[in-house]
Amino acid sequence: MWIQVLIYIAILLVKIVEVTLATTRIVLITRGERLKGAFIGFFEVCIWVILVSTVLKDISSDPIKVFVYALGFALGNFLGSVFEEKLAIGTTRVEVIVKETDGIELINRIREHGYAVTSISGEGMYSKRTVLIMHVKRKMATKLIRLIHQYQENVVITVNEIKPVYGGFGTLKK
């Protein structure tokens, strides 16, 4: 009985790890990190083959394995997305729309903290605006947004995940 429970726990935990690896692999590949994604994919498939063979062995006499496997898949998706968010792989584009009169000061404050900023003049519904564009590592996006709000409360901020950037200022791909 206890051996069977340990098998269920092992199936659950291994499936969680396998799906977490799959989530990470997909994110890496979509962000242009193909070699890292392929490396993870190798181990992911090795785990999957061993796990599936374990689940399918005598499945008609022990259908609980299917339930445990499915539960591991569901939990792996959730934990994989949390793990990926913590890794924060990749680059984001942060755009800030601010009143033109506040734009220069905000640009200077952001640059003082080491961020590269490109500004564009624009027109809003009722007044002139300055659009600030920054490409930063995903890990830095939250810190940058807090910094912007520290100096300017009434701004519109959009954050978009982007593929690798080539050229420019900072630690971007050359």
Buried (B, 14 or more C-beta within 10 A) or exposed (E): EEEEEEBBEBBBBBBBBBBBBBBBBBBBBBBBBEEBBEEBBEEBBEBBEEBEEBBEEEEEEBEEBEEBBEBBBEBBBEBBBEBBEEEEBBBBBBBBBBBBEBBEEBBEBBEEEEBBBEBEEEEEEEEEBBBBEBBBBBEBBEEBBEBBEEBBEEBEBEBEBEEEBEEEEBEBEE
